[in-house]
Amino acid sequence: MSIKTEIGRQVSSFRRKRGLRIHDLAQRTGKNPARISELENGKSNSTVDFLNEIGAALGLTLMFVPNDRLADVQAIIGIRDRQIAPAYDLPTVFDEVFIDDSETGEEGLDADR
């Protein structure tokens, strides 16, 4: 299941638990009902701001959970066997553009040269 589908399923589930229609949620957030429907059906890439607004209207908080604590959180909220997102060590622009002087042997050169 894609993350868009999973988020949409959760939003739909919480909305229904609160007895709200899509139109009700749209009125609470000032968003277009079609946009909320797209979110619930996993058809859109939503911004963090949009997800936060929808969550707030449903009484939810958007947060990130460290992978090493995910099992603890899942145990508390009663979710089992959810996949943990892999962590990647990605280079930054700094790593790719700048040269480490210690590797070139040019440490301590005078600025006047």
C-alpha positions in Angstrom: 0.0 0.0 0.0 1.4 3.4 -0.9 1.8 6.1 1.7 -0.7 8.3 -0.1 -3.3 5.4 0.1 -2.5 4.8 3.7 -2.8 8.5 4.7 -6.1 8.7 2.7 -7.4 5.6 4.4 -6.6 7.0 7.9 -8.1 10.4 7.1 -11.3 8.8 5.8 -11.5 6.5 8.8 -11.1 9.3 11.4 -13.5 11.6 9.5 -16.2 8.8 9.6 -15.5 8.0 13.3 -16.3 11.7 14.0 -19.5 11.5 12.0 -18.4 14.0 9.4 -19.1 14.0 5.7 -16.4 15.2 3.2 -18.4 18.4 2.8 -18.3 19.0 6.6 -14.5 18.6 6.7 -14.3 20.9 3.7 -16.2 23.6 5.6 -14.1 23.2 8.7 -10.9 23.6 6.6 -12.0 26.0 3.9 -10.8 23.4 1.3 -12.5 22.1 -1.7 -14.5 18.9 -1.1 -13.0 17.4 -4.3 -9.5 18.0 -2.9 -10.3 16.2 0.3 -11.8 13.3 -1.7 -8.6 13.1 -3.7 -6.6 12.9 -0.5 -8.9 10.2 1.0 -8.6 8.1 -2.2 -4.8 8.4 -2.4 -5.0 10.3 -5.6 -3.0 13.4 -4.6 0.3 14.4 -3.2 -0.5 16.7 -0.3 1.6 19.3 1.3 2.5 19.1 4.9 0.4 22.2 5.5 -2.7 20.6 3.9 -2.2 17.4 5.9 -1.8 19.4 9.1 -5.0 21.5 8.4 -7.0 18.3 7.7 -5.6 16.6 10.8 -6.3 19.6 13.0 -9.9 19.7 11.8 -10.2 16.0 12.8 -8.4 16.5 16.2 -5.2 14.8 15.0 -1.6 15.9 15.1 0.9 15.4 12.3 4.2 14.1 13.5 7.3 12.1 12.6 8.3 9.2 14.7 11.9 8.0 14.8 12.2 4.5 13.3 13.8 3.1 16.5 10.7 4.2 18.5 8.1 3.2 15.9 7.4 -0.2 17.4 6.8 1.5 20.8 4.3 4.0 19.3 2.5 1.3 17.4 2.2 -0.9 20.5 0.6 2.1 22.3 -1.9 2.8 19.5 -2.5 -0.8 18.7 -1.0 -1.1 15.2 1.1 -4.1 14.4 3.5 -5.1 11.6 3.8 -1.7 9.9 6.8 -1.4 7.7 9.5 0.9 8.9 10.8 3.3 6.3 14.4 2.8 5.4 16.9 5.5 6.5 19.2 6.7 3.8 22.5 8.5 4.1 22.1 11.0 1.3 24.9 13.4 0.3 24.2 17.1 0.7 25.1 19.9 -1.8 27.9 20.8 0.6 29.3 17.2 0.3 29.2 17.3 -3.5 30.4 20.9 -4.2 33.0 21.7 -1.6 36.4 19.9 -1.3 37.7 18.9 2.1 41.1 20.6 2.4 42.4 17.9 4.7 42.1 15.5 1.7 44.2 17.6 -0.7 47.1 18.2 1.7 46.7 22.0 1.3 46.1 22.7 5.0 47.6 25.9 6.4 48.3 27.6 3.1 48.8 31.3 3.4 45.8 33.4 2.2 48.3 35.7 0.3 49.4 33.0 -2.1 
